[in-house]
Amino acid sequence: MALTKADIEHYREVIDRTSGHRGGERVIPEEYTAFLDQVEQKEMTLPLEVPVRLVISTAKDKREHCPIHVNMHGGGFVYPQDHDDDMYCAHVAAKTRGIVVDIDYATSWEHPFPCAFEQCYAVVQWVFEQCEAWGGDPKRISIGGHSAGGCLSAAIAMRAAATKDFALCLQVLDYSALDNYQAVLPGANERSNAFSKLYADGDDRVLQLPFCSPAFATDDMLKDLPPALVINAGKCPFKKDNEQYALRMAAMGNEVTIKCFMESPHGFTIRMAGEWQEAQALIIRAINEASL
């Protein structure tokens, strides 16, 4: 049964009440914000069944046959793309001398699973179609995501491996939310529970679908995946899930690199906490080196 208006308002109250870490004061280095001046950022809306807003960052010194990276932000499937994502994407585009497409996918307040997943998959297909016109290299198109976005990225990589719709050179999975079912089990954190209930529109069975929770993928679904960079955080509640998923991908014959930043919390890469600069440098290096 779908969530009622009262259910949604209850989960909104939970998320609002437990969101103390979001929007907190922090010092953003000037050299980081300066990357915004090294790219051209433009917004557009892709007219899908549920239209999706994109923010496209292109390096002002874009190289010929450049890499293209598709980014999927975090936020428990309930928060939209924001300025932290703009800065991250500007940094990646500038340092790769390429293009980053950031997807402001539909949030689960109005569009639960599978809407965001279908939108993101369609955007990646569209990016492949634009690659030649943009001056990109079709052998150097990668995807990546953070938390909820990491879930979407892992699911896209699995579907593409099965359908052969496109071939990715890399998937970046950053402290990914890979098992959204555990949040509805007894004793689960109420904030995570709210995220999962909203994403599944109240149907817990949906949370065990592999494209909703990649941890539930079969071994066959984990074959022939693109190389993976798995970034973990020592203080993240998803640490074990990410370790297990990385090992399962490797056991199925995939190339997997995993790095755990032991002093960092969940969300650190984009929210500029812990060892965020080292993590971003690792992602940029991986994108620069990746190619089919």
C-alpha positions in Angstrom: 0.0 0.0 0.0 1.3 3.4 -0.9 2.2 5.9 1.8 -0.5 8.2 2.9 -0.2 12.0 3.2 0.0 11.5 6.9 2.8 8.9 6.5 4.8 11.3 4.4 4.4 14.1 6.8 5.5 11.9 9.6 8.7 10.9 7.7 9.3 14.6 6.8 9.2 15.4 10.5 11.7 12.7 11.3 14.1 13.9 8.6 13.8 17.5 9.6 14.3 16.7 13.2 17.4 14.5 12.6 19.1 16.7 10.0 21.4 18.6 12.4 24.5 17.9 10.4 23.2 19.4 7.2 23.8 23.1 6.6 26.2 23.4 9.4 28.9 26.0 9.3 32.2 25.0 7.7 35.2 26.7 6.0 35.4 26.2 2.3 38.9 26.7 0.9 39.1 29.5 -1.7 41.2 27.2 -3.9 38.2 24.8 -4.0 35.6 27.4 -4.9 38.0 28.7 -7.6 37.3 25.6 -9.7 33.9 27.1 -10.4 35.8 29.8 -12.5 37.6 27.1 -14.5 34.5 25.6 -15.9 31.3 26.6 -17.7 28.2 25.4 -15.9 24.9 25.3 -17.6 21.5 23.9 -16.6 19.1 22.1 -18.9 16.1 19.9 -18.5 15.9 16.5 -20.3 12.3 15.9 -21.3 11.8 12.4 -20.0 8.4 11.0 -18.7 9.4 12.7 -15.5 11.6 15.6 -16.7 15.1 15.7 -15.1 17.3 18.8 -14.5 21.0 18.5 -15.4 23.9 20.7 -14.4 26.7 20.3 -17.0 30.2 21.4 -16.1 32.7 21.8 -19.0 36.3 22.6 -18.4 37.2 25.9 -20.1 40.4 24.2 -21.3 38.6 21.0 -22.3 40.9 18.6 -24.1 40.2 16.8 -27.4 38.5 13.4 -26.9 37.9 14.3 -23.3 36.5 12.0 -20.5 32.9 12.5 -19.5 31.7 11.7 -16.0 28.1 11.4 -14.9 27.5 12.2 -11.3 24.7 11.2 -9.0 24.4 13.2 -5.7 23.6 11.8 -2.3 20.9 12.8 0.1 18.8 9.8 1.0 16.8 10.1 -2.2 14.9 13.0 -0.6 17.3 15.9 -1.0 18.0 17.5 -4.4 21.2 18.5 -6.1 22.9 21.5 -4.4 25.9 23.9 -4.4 28.2 21.4 -2.8 27.6 19.2 -5.9 28.3 22.1 -8.2 31.7 22.6 -6.5 32.5 18.9 -6.6 31.6 18.6 -10.3 33.5 21.8 -11.2 36.6 20.3 -9.5 36.3 17.0 -11.4 35.7 18.7 -14.7 38.6 21.1 -14.3 41.1 18.5 -13.2 40.1 16.0 -15.9 39.8 18.8 -18.5 36.5 17.2 -19.4 32.8 17.2 -18.9 30.7 16.3 -15.8 27.0 15.8 -16.0 25.3 16.1 -12.6 21.8 14.6 -12.4 19.2 16.4 -10.2 17.0 13.3 -10.2 13.5 13.3 -8.8 13.2 12.9 -5.1 11.1 10.3 -3.4 8.7 12.8 -1.8 6.7 12.7 -5.0 8.5 10.1 -7.1 9.6 6.9 -5.3 11.6 4.0 -6.8 12.1 3.4 -9.7 11.8 6.9 -10.9 15.2 8.2 -10.0 16.9 5.0 -11.2 15.0 5.2 -14.6 15.9 8.9 -15.0 19.6 8.3 -14.3 19.8 5.4 -16.6 18.2 7.4 -19.4 20.5 10.3 -18.8 23.6 8.0 -19.1 22.2 6.7 -22.4 21.6 10.3 -23.6 25.2 11.2 -22.6 26.5 8.5 -24.9 24.4 9.9 -27.7 25.9 13.4 -27.1 29.4 12.3 -26.8 30.6 12.9 -30.3 29.0 16.3 -30.5 30.6 17.3 -27.2 34.0 16.2 -28.3 34.2 13.4 -25.8 35.7 10.0 -26.0 33.0 7.2 -25.9 35.6 4.9 -24.4 36.0 7.2 -21.5 32.5 7.7 -20.2 32.2 6.9 -16.4 29.6 7.2 -13.7 29.7 7.8 -10.0 27.6 8.5 -7.0 27.6 9.3 -3.4 25.4 7.5 -0.8 22.0 7.3 -2.5 23.8 8.3 -5.7 26.2 5.4 -5.2 23.2 3.1 -5.0 21.9 4.5 -8.3 25.4 4.1 -9.9 25.8 0.5 -8.9 22.3 -0.3 -10.2 23.0 1.4 -13.6 26.2 -0.5 -14.0 24.4 -3.8 -13.3 21.6 -3.1 -15.8 24.0 -1.9 -18.5 26.1 -5.1 -18.0 23.0 -7.1 -18.8 21.5 -5.0 -21.6 24.7 -3.9 -23.3 23.0 -0.6 -23.9 26.3 1.1 -23.3 29.8 0.3 -22.0 31.2 2.3 -19.1 34.9 2.6 -18.4 34.4 3.1 -14.6 31.9 3.2 -11.8 32.7 5.3 -8.7 30.8 4.1 -5.6 31.3 6.6 -2.7 30.1 5.4 0.7 27.1 4.0 -1.1 23.7 3.1 0.3 23.7 -0.5 -1.1 21.2 -2.2 1.3 18.2 0.0 1.9 16.2 -2.9 3.3 18.2 -3.1 6.6 16.7 0.4 7.5 13.2 -1.1 7.9 14.3 -3.9 10.2 13.7 -3.7 14.0 16.1 -1.4 15.8 17.1 0.5 12.7 18.0 4.2 12.8 14.8 6.3 12.4 16.3 8.6 9.9 17.5 5.8 7.6 14.1 4.2 8.1 12.4 7.3 6.8 14.6 7.5 3.8 13.9 3.8 2.9 10.2 4.0 3.5 9.9 7.1 1.3 12.0 5.5 -1.5 9.9 2.4 -1.6 6.6 4.2 -1.1 6.0 2.1 2.0 6.5 -1.3 0.4 9.3 -3.0 2.1 9.5 -5.7 -0.5 10.7 -3.2 -3.0 13.8 -2.6 -0.9 15.0 -6.1 -1.7 15.0 -5.5 -5.4 18.6 -5.4 -6.7 18.1 -2.2 -8.6 16.8 -0.6 -5.4 19.3 -2.3 -3.1 22.3 -3.6 -5.1 23.4 -5.7 -2.1 20.6 -8.1 -3.1 22.0 -8.7 -6.6 22.6 -12.3 -7.6 26.1 -13.4 -8.5 25.2 -13.4 -12.2 24.1 -9.8 -12.0 27.6 -8.9 -10.7 29.4 -10.3 -13.7 31.0 -8.2 -16.5 30.7 -4.9 -14.6 32.9 -1.9 -15.4 36.0 -1.4 -13.2 34.9 0.0 -9.8 36.5 2.4 -7.4 34.8 1.9 -4.0 35.4 4.7 -1.5 34.6 3.8 2.1 34.6 5.8 5.3 35.7 4.5 8.6 32.9 6.3 10.5 30.2 5.5 8.0 27.3 3.1 8.9 27.6 1.6 5.4 31.2 0.6 5.8 30.6 -3.1 6.0 28.1 -3.1 3.2 30.6 -1.4 0.9 33.3 -3.8 1.8 31.1 -6.8 1.1 29.9 -5.4 -2.2 33.4 -4.7 -3.3 34.5 -8.2 -2.4 31.5 -9.7 -4.2 32.3 -7.8 -7.4 35.9 -8.9 -7.2 34.9 -12.5 -6.7 32.9 -12.3 -9.9 36.0 -11.4 -11.8 35.7 -7.6 -11.9 38.5 -5.1 -11.4 37.8 -3.4 -8.0 39.8 -0.8 -6.1 38.7 -0.1 -2.6 40.0 2.6 -0.3 38.8 3.2 3.3 39.3 6.7 4.7 39.4 5.7 8.4 39.0 9.1 9.9 36.1 10.2 7.8 32.3 10.1 8.3 29.5 9.4 5.9 29.1 12.1 3.3 32.7 13.4 3.8 33.7 13.6 0.1 31.1 16.1 -0.9 30.4 17.8 2.4 34.1 18.6 2.9 34.7 16.7 6.1 37.5 14.3 7.2 39.8 13.3 4.4 37.7 14.8 1.6 40.5 16.3 -0.4 42.4 13.0 -0.7 39.1 11.2 -1.7 38.4 13.7 -4.4 41.9 13.5 -5.7 41.6 9.7 -5.9 38.4 9.9 -7.8 39.9 12.4 -10.3 42.9 10.2 -10.8 40.7 7.2 -11.5 38.6 9.1 -14.0 41.8 10.4 -15.8 43.2 6.8 -16.0 40.0 5.0 -17.0 39.4 3.9 -20.5 37.9 0.9 -22.3 
